[in-house]
Amino acid sequence: MSSQVPESAAQSMPNGLVTYSVDRGAAVITLSSPPANTYSYDMNRDLDQAILQARFDDAVHVIVLRGAGEKFFCAGADIAMLDDVTPQFKYYFCLHANETMNRLEQTPKLVIAALNGHTVGGGMEIAMAADIRIARRDAGRMGLPEVNLGVLPGTGGTQRLGRLVGKAKAIELMATGELFPFDTAEKLGLVNRILDSPSADAFLEDVIEYAQQFVPPARASMAVGRIKRAVQTGLEVGFDAGLALERELQQQLFQSADAAEGISAYVEKRKPSFSGK
């Protein structure tokens, strides 16, 4: 039996800066702070809550993260806000942003960043905490230009960019503050694919359609989530520890209904119908 659910009405998080809905097994989390979806401490609190809601929502198998509107995924932190707070607040702001991105990265459900517009500064750092990044062709640019403000990318940018493109290229991109189109991002390995969607709404629909391949009954979403956990955590520890983690996650899957279904379907030469359990 399919565990897919119909689209739910968008629900605003407490500060009204992030919305949450479920569409065909995908949680759609939308950064909504016009005109550029810049984030503040309040937005990060909303995002943190939305991530937790998606994590605990049994109807959710994939998370899609997007920005509201046509022009921006996210332009990063609200600079005017940072200009108005103390250095201590800035430190805790960065710490909370790190914790929120880690929660997104460690949630055992696949996260797809739908880059519907410019994805710069902290916006690119949010996108890099996703597992897969899909961009709308010619809709915007990417980059970490924080050096132009006399600071460094402080929401995981120095760490995640280096892991994605290698140390030398990451240092060059951050030291120059270069902004580049999605085509270049795809060549660098920062974007998995680019879609030729005619509008932001069509792009979201295309991304959700792409996400359907990871949702039951087509795919064992629990296995997808454990693959993610094995890679995200396993590559950050020693090889032997990574293998131990892999074995433990595999044992969880061996006990799942989807593993029983997948193995039975293979033996019986039929297409499996997964439940995500």
C-alpha positions as CSV (number, residue, x, y, z in Angstrom):
1,M,0.0,0.0,0.0
2,S,1.3,3.5,-0.9
3,S,2.1,5.8,2.0
4,Q,1.8,8.8,-0.2
5,V,-0.5,11.6,1.0
6,P,-2.3,14.4,-0.8
7,E,-0.9,17.9,-0.6
8,S,-1.6,19.7,2.7
9,A,-2.2,23.3,3.2
10,A,0.9,25.4,3.9
11,Q,1.5,25.9,7.6
12,S,3.4,28.9,8.8
13,M,6.0,28.4,11.5
14,P,5.7,30.6,14.6
15,N,7.6,33.6,13.3
16,G,6.0,33.4,9.9
17,L,9.3,33.3,8.0
18,V,9.1,29.6,6.9
19,T,6.1,27.6,5.7
20,Y,5.6,23.8,5.8
21,S,3.4,21.6,3.7
22,V,3.3,17.9,2.5
23,D,2.9,17.1,-1.1
24,R,2.9,13.4,-2.2
25,G,5.2,12.3,0.5
26,A,7.6,15.3,0.3
27,A,7.8,18.0,2.9
28,V,8.1,21.3,1.2
29,I,9.9,23.8,3.4
30,T,9.8,27.3,2.0
31,L,12.0,30.2,3.2
32,S,9.7,33.2,3.0
33,S,11.2,36.6,3.8
34,P,10.8,38.9,0.8
35,P,12.4,40.2,-1.3
36,A,15.6,38.0,-1.0
37,N,14.6,35.4,1.7
38,T,17.5,36.6,3.9
39,Y,17.6,34.8,7.2
40,S,17.6,36.1,10.7
41,Y,17.7,34.3,14.1
42,D,13.9,34.2,13.9
43,M,13.9,32.5,10.5
44,N,16.5,30.0,11.6
45,R,14.2,29.1,14.6
46,D,11.4,28.6,12.1
47,L,13.6,26.5,9.8
48,D,14.8,24.4,12.8
49,Q,11.2,23.7,13.8
50,A,10.2,22.8,10.2
51,I,13.2,20.4,9.9
52,L,12.1,18.7,13.2
53,Q,8.5,18.5,12.0
54,A,9.6,16.8,8.8
55,R,11.8,14.4,10.7
56,F,9.0,13.2,12.9
57,D,6.3,13.3,10.2
58,D,5.6,9.7,9.2
59,A,3.9,11.0,6.0
60,V,7.2,12.5,4.9
61,H,9.9,10.5,3.0
62,V,11.8,13.4,1.3
63,I,12.3,17.0,2.2
64,V,12.3,19.7,-0.5
65,L,13.8,23.1,0.6
66,R,13.1,26.2,-1.5
67,G,12.8,29.9,-1.4
68,A,9.6,31.9,-2.0
69,G,9.2,33.9,-5.2
70,E,11.0,33.9,-8.5
71,K,14.3,35.6,-7.8
72,F,15.9,34.2,-4.7
73,F,16.4,30.8,-3.0
74,C,18.2,32.7,-0.3
75,A,20.6,35.7,-0.3
76,G,22.1,34.7,3.1
77,A,22.0,36.4,6.4
78,D,20.2,39.7,7.0
79,I,23.2,42.1,6.9
80,A,21.2,45.0,8.4
81,M,20.4,42.8,11.3
82,L,24.0,41.8,11.8
83,D,25.0,45.5,11.7
84,D,22.6,46.1,14.7
85,V,23.6,43.4,17.1
86,T,26.5,42.7,19.5
87,P,29.5,40.5,18.6
88,Q,28.3,38.0,21.2
89,F,24.9,37.8,19.5
90,K,26.7,37.3,16.1
91,Y,28.6,34.4,17.6
92,Y,25.5,32.7,19.0
93,F,23.7,33.4,15.7
94,C,26.4,31.5,13.8
95,L,26.3,28.7,16.4
96,H,22.6,28.2,16.1
97,A,22.8,28.4,12.3
98,N,25.5,25.6,12.4
99,E,23.3,23.5,14.7
100,T,20.3,24.0,12.3
101,M,22.2,23.0,9.2
102,N,23.6,19.9,11.1
103,R,20.1,18.9,12.0
104,L,19.1,19.1,8.3
105,E,22.2,17.2,7.2
106,Q,21.8,14.5,9.8
107,T,18.0,13.9,9.5
108,P,17.7,10.4,7.9
109,K,15.4,11.6,5.1
110,L,16.7,12.7,1.7
111,V,16.9,16.5,1.4
112,I,16.7,18.2,-2.0
113,A,17.4,21.9,-2.3
114,A,15.3,23.4,-5.1
115,L,17.4,26.4,-6.2
116,N,14.7,28.6,-7.8
117,G,16.8,31.8,-7.8
118,H,20.0,33.4,-6.5
119,T,21.7,31.2,-3.9
120,V,24.5,33.3,-2.3
121,G,26.3,33.6,1.0
122,G,24.4,31.9,3.7
123,G,21.8,30.8,1.2
124,M,24.5,28.7,-0.6
125,E,25.6,27.4,2.8
126,I,22.0,26.2,3.5
127,A,21.9,24.6,0.1
128,M,25.2,22.7,0.7
129,A,23.7,21.1,3.8
130,A,21.1,19.4,1.5
131,D,21.9,16.0,-0.1
132,I,21.0,16.9,-3.6
133,R,20.8,20.4,-5.3
134,I,18.6,21.0,-8.3
135,A,18.6,24.4,-10.0
136,R,16.3,26.2,-12.4
137,R,18.3,27.1,-15.5
138,D,19.4,30.7,-15.8
139,A,17.4,31.6,-12.6
140,G,20.3,32.9,-10.6
141,R,23.9,32.7,-9.4
142,M,25.8,31.0,-6.6
143,G,28.8,32.0,-4.5
144,L,30.2,32.8,-1.1
145,P,31.0,36.6,-1.2
146,E,31.5,37.1,2.5
147,V,35.1,38.2,2.0
148,N,33.8,41.4,0.6
149,L,32.3,42.2,4.0
150,G,35.6,41.4,5.7
151,V,34.3,38.1,7.2
152,L,34.3,34.4,6.2
153,P,31.3,32.1,5.4
154,G,30.2,31.3,8.9
155,T,27.3,28.9,8.4
156,G,29.4,25.9,7.5
157,G,30.6,27.3,4.2
158,T,34.4,26.8,4.7
159,Q,33.8,23.2,5.7
160,R,31.1,22.0,3.3
161,L,32.5,23.7,0.2
162,G,35.9,22.2,0.7
163,R,34.4,18.8,1.0
164,L,32.3,19.2,-2.1
165,V,34.9,20.8,-4.5
166,G,38.3,20.2,-2.9
167,K,40.4,22.5,-0.8
168,A,42.2,24.5,-3.5
169,K,39.1,25.4,-5.4
170,A,37.1,26.1,-2.3
171,I,39.8,28.5,-1.0
172,E,39.9,30.3,-4.4
173,L,36.1,30.7,-4.6
174,M,35.8,32.0,-1.1
175,A,38.9,34.3,-1.3
176,T,37.7,35.9,-4.5
177,G,34.0,36.0,-3.5
178,E,33.2,35.0,-7.0
179,L,29.5,34.6,-8.0
180,F,28.9,32.1,-10.8
181,P,25.9,30.8,-12.8
182,F,24.2,27.4,-12.1
183,D,25.9,25.9,-15.2
184,T,29.3,26.5,-13.6
185,A,28.0,25.2,-10.3
186,E,27.0,22.0,-12.0
187,K,30.5,21.6,-13.5
188,L,32.0,22.1,-10.0
189,G,29.7,19.4,-8.6
190,L,27.7,21.9,-6.5
191,V,24.5,21.3,-8.4
192,N,23.4,17.8,-9.3
193,R,21.1,18.8,-12.2
194,I,19.5,21.8,-13.9
195,L,15.9,21.8,-15.0
196,D,14.4,23.9,-17.8
197,S,11.2,24.8,-15.9
198,P,9.3,27.9,-17.4
199,S,8.4,29.4,-14.0
200,A,9.2,29.0,-10.3
201,D,5.9,27.2,-9.7
202,A,6.6,24.8,-12.5
203,F,10.1,24.3,-11.2
204,L,8.7,23.3,-7.8
205,E,6.4,20.8,-9.4
206,D,9.3,19.4,-11.5
207,V,11.4,19.0,-8.3
208,I,8.5,17.2,-6.5
209,E,8.1,14.9,-9.5
210,Y,11.8,14.2,-9.4
211,A,11.5,13.4,-5.7
212,Q,8.8,10.8,-6.3
213,Q,11.4,8.3,-7.3
214,F,12.5,8.3,-3.6
215,V,9.0,7.9,-2.2
216,P,7.1,4.7,-1.5
217,P,5.9,2.6,-3.2
218,A,8.6,3.2,-5.8
219,R,11.5,3.3,-3.4
220,A,12.4,2.1,0.1
221,S,12.7,5.5,1.6
222,M,14.0,4.1,4.9
223,A,17.0,2.6,2.9
224,V,17.5,5.9,1.1
225,G,17.6,7.7,4.5
226,R,20.1,5.2,5.9
227,I,22.3,5.5,2.8
228,K,22.4,9.2,3.5
229,R,23.3,8.7,7.1
230,A,26.0,6.3,6.2
231,V,27.6,8.8,3.8
232,Q,27.1,12.0,5.8
233,T,28.4,10.6,9.0
234,G,30.7,7.8,7.8
235,L,32.9,10.1,5.7
236,E,33.6,12.3,8.8
237,V,35.0,9.5,10.9
238,G,37.7,6.9,10.4
239,F,37.2,4.1,7.8
240,D,36.8,1.4,10.4
241,A,34.2,3.5,12.3
242,G,32.5,4.2,9.0
243,L,32.2,0.5,8.3
244,A,30.9,-0.1,11.8
245,L,28.2,2.5,11.2
246,E,27.3,1.0,7.9
247,R,26.8,-2.4,9.5
248,E,24.6,-1.0,12.2
249,L,22.4,0.8,9.7
250,Q,22.3,-2.3,7.5
251,Q,21.1,-4.3,10.5
252,Q,18.3,-1.8,11.0
253,L,17.3,-2.3,7.4
254,F,17.4,-6.1,7.6
255,Q,14.7,-5.8,10.3
256,S,12.5,-3.5,8.1
257,A,9.3,-4.4,6.3
258,D,10.8,-2.9,3.1
259,A,13.8,-5.3,3.2
260,A,11.4,-8.2,3.5
261,E,9.4,-6.9,0.6
262,G,12.3,-6.1,-1.6
263,I,14.0,-9.5,-1.1
264,S,10.6,-11.4,-1.6
265,A,9.9,-9.4,-4.7
266,Y,13.3,-10.2,-6.2
267,V,12.8,-13.9,-5.5
268,E,9.3,-13.9,-6.9
269,K,10.4,-11.9,-9.9
270,R,7.9,-9.1,-9.4
271,K,8.1,-5.3,-8.8
272,P,8.4,-4.4,-5.1
273,S,5.8,-2.2,-3.4
274,F,7.6,-0.4,-0.6
275,S,5.9,1.2,2.5
276,G,8.8,3.2,4.0
277,K,8.8,1.0,7.1
